[in-house]
Structure formats: C-alpha cells, structure tokens
C-alpha cells in the first residue's frame, strides 16, 4: 500500500492484539503528526515507532495550520490530534488516513481522501499474504472482543460476511 497518515487509535488497537508490526507490512511509510505521537502513552508503541525510523516519519503541524483546519472542518467534532491528521494529509503525496475515529473518518472522507482503520489493516495484511485466513479470523475475533476498539454489531456482521467470501 502507500503512504499513510496515522491517528492514534489503530496503533493502540493493533498493539492490544499483539500485531502492531502489520502497519509496516501494509504501508510504505507511516506519517504521524507530533500531536498524535504525544497522545501515545504506551511504551511498547513508542519503542516500535523509534525502532522503525526508516518507515516512520514524525511531522510538525503548527498552530496556524491547526486553526485553518479547525475552521475548514468546523462542522465536525474534532480533537487536536484529529486536526493535525487533517492538516498533514494534503502534504503527503498519495496518502490515506488511518483512523478508527468516526468523526475524523467523516471529515477525511468529505475531502475525498481514502480512510482505513484497524479492520482495514487486517484485511489488507490478508490480501498481501502476510497473514492467512485463519489468522485473519483469529485477529478479527481478538479485535472485536479483546481490544478497546468499539464496533457496532452490524459492522462486525458485515466484516465477518466479507471474510467468509475470501478464498
């Protein structure tokens, strides 16, 4: 896959199921605004980012950029890190947004930019042959039941139906 601008959630959720390394198998480069990096409190995730400097890039997003972005997306309930992701996205060529946050996802998609979340990363890892179908099913189960990611039952059912059709 291509360049990805990351929000905090997918990093946390993949760490919770012990598969954080999947992000570097799915994306060429992980771009994080400093505001997102500051939200990360888990030492293992911080170490992962520090150990993968060849494919992780931390970016500065200044207050004036955040202000302009806040004005442009005033109809959405966004936090500081969300605004930083939105500010950074246009600066990274062919980047997609990686977030599990619904408000941020809607804001990004309103700009015509592709988004993917934790579930999308798992599906992409399967499509790339990094994990097999049985591993995908196990990781989805862990994500649905053991991570802090909230997914409604309709979405879970939709994902499981998609997985059933995979060969």
C-alpha positions, 0 to 999 in steps of 0.5 A: 500500500502507500503512504499513510497518515496515522491517528492514534487509535489503530496503533493502540488497537493493533498493539492490544492484539499483539500485531502492531508490526502489520502497519509496516507490512501494509504501508510504505511509510507511516506519517504521524503528526507530533500531536498524535505521537504525544497522545501515545502513552504506551511504551511498547508503541513508542519503542516500535515507532523509534525502532522503525525510523526508516518507515516512520516519519514524525511531522510538525503541524503548527498552530496556524495550520491547526486553526485553518483546519479547525475552521475548514472542518468546523462542522465536525467534532474534532480533537487536536490530534484529529486536526493535525491528521487533517492538516498533514494529509494534503502534504503527503503525496498519495496518502490515506488516513488511518483512523478508527475515529468516526468523526475524523473518518467523516471529515477525511472522507468529505475531502475525498481522501481514502480512510482505513482503520484497524479492520482495514489493516487486517484485511489488507495484511490478508490480501498481501499474504502476510497473514492467512485466513485463519489468522485473519479470523483469529485477529478479527475475533481478538479485535472485536472482543479483546481490544478497546476498539468499539464496533457496532454489531452490524459492522462486525456482521458485515466484516465477518460476511466479507471474510467468509467470501475470501478464498 
